[in-house]
Each structure stands twice: as C-alpha cells, then as structure tokens.
Amino acid sequence: MAWTWQPVPERAAGALRTRGRAWEVSRYHAYQEFLAGHPVTEALTRAAGFVRTAAARLPAAGLSA
C-alpha cells in the first residue's frame, strides 16, 4: 500500500494582506496540483533528483569525509 498526499481544504486567507493572500492561494494550488493524490515516494524522488542536480552544479568545497 502506497502512502499518498491527501487533499486539504483551502484555508481562509481573508485576514492576510493582498500579497500574502496571493502567495497563500498559489501555494495551495501548487499543493493540490503536484502533491494531493500523488504517492509520497513520487515527490521524494523528484526532490532527490533536484538535490542531486543542484549539488552537481556546486563547485567543490574542498570537503573531505
């Protein structure tokens, strides 16, 4: 059985300023589009790919294990 992200109701953003409200609504829509109903492993796999790509573009920091 795969875990999935659950849809959530949209939060009331009436008390927020216009800019904050727009950010909150866009964040909600992004969650609904990219996560809700999708397997958790799908999001984690995408995140890992992003981190690998970002790390590969960083210059070597001279770190050693």
C-alpha positions in Angstrom: 0.0 0.0 0.0 1.5 3.4 -1.1 1.1 6.5 1.0 -0.4 9.4 -0.8 -0.6 13.1 -0.1 -4.2 13.9 1.0 -6.1 16.8 -0.5 -6.7 19.6 2.0 -9.4 22.3 2.1 -8.3 25.8 1.1 -7.5 28.0 4.1 -9.4 31.2 4.7 -7.0 33.9 3.7 -9.3 36.8 4.4 -7.1 38.3 7.2 -4.0 38.3 5.0 -2.8 41.3 3.0 -3.3 41.1 -0.8 0.3 40.0 -1.3 0.1 37.3 1.4 -3.3 36.1 0.2 -1.9 35.7 -3.4 1.1 33.7 -2.0 -1.2 31.5 0.1 -3.5 30.8 -2.7 -0.7 29.9 -5.1 0.9 27.7 -2.5 -2.5 25.9 -2.0 -2.9 25.4 -5.8 0.6 24.1 -6.2 0.0 21.5 -3.4 -3.3 20.4 -4.9 -1.7 20.1 -8.4 1.7 18.5 -7.6 1.1 16.6 -4.3 -2.5 15.8 -3.5 -3.5 12.4 -4.6 0.1 11.5 -5.7 2.3 8.9 -3.9 4.7 10.3 -1.3 7.5 8.4 -3.0 6.9 10.4 -6.2 7.5 13.7 -4.5 10.6 12.4 -2.6 12.1 11.0 -5.9 11.6 14.4 -7.6 13.1 16.2 -4.6 16.1 13.8 -4.6 16.7 14.4 -8.3 16.6 18.2 -7.7 19.1 18.0 -4.9 21.4 15.8 -7.0 21.3 18.2 -9.9 21.9 21.2 -7.6 24.8 19.5 -5.8 26.4 18.6 -9.1 26.4 22.3 -10.2 28.2 23.5 -7.0 31.9 24.0 -7.1 33.9 21.6 -5.0 34.1 23.0 -1.5 37.3 21.1 -0.5 35.3 19.0 2.0 36.6 15.5 2.8 35.0 12.7 4.6 
